[in-house]
């Protein structure tokens, strides 16, 4: 039996050409010449998921790119930092009497004469970066797990759920943001690929950061340009995190006289910003949206309501209590804070958020407990960020992403974060000073994120609000006047004992617990609804200063308390626990007044 004329892993363009030629020989020829899927999607879906080819596809990282060959199949994970619009390219052309295709490639596979009959097609350009704030421990889990139900989408909008576990390679972790741009391509392309190991390449990858696009430049920063075909715009949105599978296009040299003006819709000036030698391209064949829980280890626990979940909760709560100097009340609220997240939006209200302001933290106590808490959160949550709230910082940085019309780029801001990120704002260093116009704007943007879970993007002529889902923790001496948190709690540590090391398996269980129960659905049964309503009415009668936000906060706390035990509906004991915690918090607030 004669083998296949292509190798999906090492020669995916051969598979593309094979299916194209097969389609032209059949009744699907018109669709193929219009650029519509001609069977390539089904072929790669079978290879990747039915034949478990996904486990063989290497991950594209700053380390692996030195050995990967161009025109081979790779995977890349990152956040969509900018959407560069669409480009037109020569998708098909006639080589004598034979039609050829350029789909899923930057350059023609065969010589293309200027007089050749051509078909112009269109594809989307996405600028993708490593997930901002991704913590290094996440890289250890990619080789061992993924959620048992994975939802990949092929480029021609074909969705399938796979019930087999998908093996993942290691993922590199980096800081965000970089200068970028598209480039044109030559008319010829080496079919066998080129090993990318030159010192020039390594230097370009490590050191070519532009400060105008990089709030905190990292030499290991590794962006990628995604070229997506036949995908509805609604399926891929700004700031979402994806895993892409596609064909790598990355050249060590591109001769300028080989550039074909028809291959790219970008002007010559743009080509100098991002030549293929600096930023790799991936021609996407399949993609899958990722959430924060996809970055933690899987667990043999199948039933979140089991007693094992309660055991994990108790051990994590004990750990947080030690981190917080044996302040058990602060540990309780910190646990609920780490489980919070926006699960619905009603008008302007982001339901489910729970920002926390720990007060009574001076410079000395902040240096001890603030650092301990930051380290603990980084070890528990996949994406974490810290922000120093000082007058100088607010006056000098740009927190909101801003459109640069000269380069036609979205300049990343510190608040362009992935869903599920945790942000710690340190206000303990804030001193008296005057905010300039930039500082006033930054303070307003932070307040909007705190209150509405939205970030304003600056497009110069107008501003656009983008929905966010960021857990926000504020460390301050007194109650923050700049950032009104949902919960304010005076911090009362009683000791500063040295922290013992945590076993890796226990850390893994805590991470799984936070990611799993945070995503549980929740409801309130009719009987409990009556109890909650009566209690809220009684609370309002006892304290007329309580407003709708206070009552909404209690409901959020009730939900979070239930899911912390793995429950999907509110139980009376958990509601009573919430009321007691809130009573103790108010007592502490009165004692600190």
C-alpha positions, -999 to +999 in steps of 0.1 A: +000+000+000+014+034-010+018+058+019+002+093+021+019+120-001+022+142+030+030+143+067+005+164+087+031+171+114+063+177+093+047+187+060+013+202+067+014+223+035+017+191+016-016+180+032-032+214+022-021+210-014-033+174-015-068+183-003-069+213-026-060+192-057-084+165-047-112+191-044-104+206-078-108+171-093-142+168-078-175+187-077-161+210-049-138+228-073-158+261-072-157+262-034-120+255-034-113+284-058-134+307-037-111+300-007-138+280+012-128+249+031-121+220+008-115+193+033-084+205+050-103+211+082-116+175+085-081+161+077-064+180+105-092+175+130-088+137+124-050+139+127-050+161+158-078+147+179-090+113+166-055+100+160-040+119+190-017+139+168-021+169+192+003+152+217+030+152+190+027+189+181+056+208+197+049+240+217+064+272+202+085+290+229+117+310+229+135+278+237+119+255+211+120+279+182+157+274+180+151+238+168+117+240+151+116+241+113+095+265+093+064+250+076+059+225+103+029+221+127+033+239+161+012+251+191+012+285+207-007+298+238-012+334+246-036+364+249-049+384+220-033+418+227-042+435+194-064+427+164-046+440+133-076+437+109-077+417+077-053+413+048-058+402+012-034+378-003-032+357-035-050+326-023-049+307-056-031+311-089-027+293-121+006+277-129+002+268-165-029+248-166-028+238-130-043+257-101-021+261-070-029+275-035-011+298-011-036+293+018-019+287+052+014+301+039+032+334+036+047+328+002+040+308-030+051+272-030+058+273-068+069+302-091+041+326-098+043+346-130+030+382-130+006+373-157-008+343-138-046+341-133-052+346-095-078+346-068-076+371-040-087+358-005-088+373+029-075+364+064-074+379+099-043+391+116-040+388+154-011+399+176-008+374+204+015+377+235+022+354+265-005+358+291+004+389+312+014+379+347+015+342+340+033+325+369+061+301+364+046+271+381+019+268+354+046+255+330+050+223+350+014+212+343+012+214+306+027+180+301+004+161+323-032+174+320-060+192+304-097+192+311-113+160+299-137+180+277-117+201+252-134+223+227-112+230+197-124+249+167-110+244+133-103+274+113-134+269+091-156+271+122-160+234+129-165+228+167-160+195+183-158+182+219-132+156+226-135+132+255-099+120+256-073+137+277-050+159+256-014+158+265+003+192+266+039+203+264+056+227+287+047+263+284+070+292+288+060+322+310+069+358+302+061+394+308+038+411+284+040+437+256+062+443+227+065+463+194+051+445+165+041+446+129+034+424+098+057+420+068+055+410+032+067+377+019+088+364-010+076+345-040+096+314-031+096+294+000+119+265+010+097+234+013+120+214+036+122+242+062+152+260+079+166+252+113+165+284+133+196+284+154+216+315+144+231+339+170+213+367+151+180+351+157+186+346+194+196+382+198+166+394+180+143+373+201+159+383+234+166+419+230+144+436+204+119+453+228+104+487+221+098+507+252+068+525+237+049+492+235+064+475+266+055+487+301+079+462+315+102+448+289+114+413+294+142+397+274+123+365+272+091+381+259+078+361+229+050+375+208+035+358+178+014+369+147-016+347+141-032+344+107-067+330+111-088+318+082-126+314+078-134+323+114-163+345+125-150+376+143-172+368+173-153+336+181-120+354+189-120+386+210-095+410+224-078+399+257-090+363+254-065+335+259-062+308+233-042+278+222-036+279+185-024+250+163-011+259+130+018+261+104+049+279+115+063+306+092+096+320+105+125+330+082+160+340+092+163+361+061+138+379+038+151+396+008+133+428+002+134+425-036+115+392-033+085+409-016+053+405-035+030+435-031+000+414-037+007+390-009+001+415+019-022+445+024+003+463+045+024+493+033+062+491+029+067+514+060+049+488+081+071+460+069+101+474+089+083+470+122+080+433+123+100+412+098+095+375+100+130+372+115+118+389+147+082+376+152+071+342+141+038+337+122+014+309+127-012+301+100-040+288+122-056+254+115-073+250+149-078+269+181-093+266+216-102+292+241-085+288+275-095+299+310-075+303+342-085+267+353-068+253+321-034+264+336-037+243+368-032+206+373-061+182+369-072+162+399-086+127+404-114+143+424-145+140+403-172+151+428-166+187+441-191+181+470-171+153+485-155+154+519-121+157+502-130+192+490-138+203+525-104+189+536-087+209+509-106+240+519-097+236+556-060+232+548-059+262+525-077+283+550-051+273+577-023+282+553-039+317+546-043+322+584-006+316+590+003+338+560-018+366+575-003+364+610-030+342+625-057+367+616-084+341+610-111+366+600-088+381+573-081+345+561-118+338+557-124+369+536-092+363+516-104+328+507-138+341+495-120+369+476-098+344+458-130+325+447-148+356+434-153+364+398-178+381+375-205+355+366-232+379+353-238+415+344-270+432+352-271+467+337-239+483+350-234+458+379-208+431+376-224+403+397-199+381+416-170+405+420-156+409+455-127+434+459-110+434+493-093+463+511-070+452+540-063+483+561-041+491+591-010+481+571+018+505+576+051+505+558+067+480+582+038+455+584+032+458+546+069+448+539+063+417+560+027+406+555+022+423+521+052+403+506+040+371+523+005+375+509+018+384+474+039+353+474+011+331+486-013+345+459+013+340+432+016+303+442-021+298+440-034+318+411-021+314+374-021+351+365-010+377+391+000+414+390+012+440+416+007+477+412+023+504+434-002+531+440+020+562+444+017+597+431+048+593+409+035+561+395+000+574+387+015+605+371+039+586+348+024+554+335-005+546+312-028+521+327-053+521+298-044+506+264-041+534+239-043+534+201-013+548+183-025+559+149+011+565+136+019+529+139-017+517+138-012+497+169-029+493+203-003+502+229-007+478+258-015+493+292-009+478+326-047+470+329-049+450+297-053+417+316-067+383+309-099+371+325-092+355+359-062+377+367-054+388+403-043+424+409-027+435+442-026+473+446-002+485+473-013+519+487+009+518+517+036+539+500+012+566+490+022+601+502+008+635+498+013+650+463-004+665+433-018+644+405-013+657+370-038+651+342-023+616+336-026+607+373-062+619+375-071+598+345-053+567+359-071+571+392-104+573+374-096+542+353-087+522+384-119+532+401-139+522+371-122+488+371-129+485+408-166+494+407-177+481+373-150+456+362-145+476+330-114+491+315-115+522+293-095+519+261-083+552+247-088+556+209-079+594+211-112+605+194-133+583+216-131+558+245-144+523+245-152+503+277-140+467+277-154+442+302-129+427+326-128+400+353-100+409+377-098+401+414-086+432+431-068+434+465-059+467+481-033+470+509-035+503+527-030+521+560-065+536+562-095+530+541-087+537+504-103+569+493-091+564+457-104+528+453-137+520+471-136+482+476-166+459+482-151+448+515-130+468+539-114+449+567-088+462+593-059+437+594-051+424+629-021+400+628-010+385+661+022+368+651+048+368+623+059+332+624+082+319+598+063+301+570+070+264+565+074+251+530+043+236+513+045+202+497+040+203+459+011+179+460-007+201+485-001+232+464-014+214+434-046+205+453-051+241+465-047+254+429-072+228+416-096+237+444-096+274+437-100+269+399-127+242+401-151+256+428-147+291+414-164+279+382-193+261+398-228+272+390-249+283+419-286+289+428-308+296+458-337+272+464-371+287+471-371+279+508-337+296+512-348+326+492-375+333+518-349+330+546-325+354+529-352+379+521-364+380+557-329+384+570-321+412+545-354+430+555-345+426+592-309+439+586-323+470+567-347+477+596-319+475+621-296+497+601-312+522+578-278+531+563-276+498+545-281+502+508-286+479+478-249+474+474-246+462+510-274+437+505-259+426+472-225+421+488-241+397+514-257+377+486-223+375+469-207+363+501-234+337+506-227+323+471-190+323+476-193+306+509-214+278+494-191+272+465-161+272+488-176+239+502-183+226+467-220+233+470-241+245+441-269+259+461-270+281+493-273+261+525-286+276+558-254+269+577-234+288+550-257+317+551-254+319+589-216+317+586-217+347+562-238+368+585-215+361+614-184+369+594-199+402+583-209+410+619-173+404+631-160+426+602-183+455+612-172+452+649-136+454+638-144+484+617-160+502+646-131+493+668-107+509+643-127+541+638 
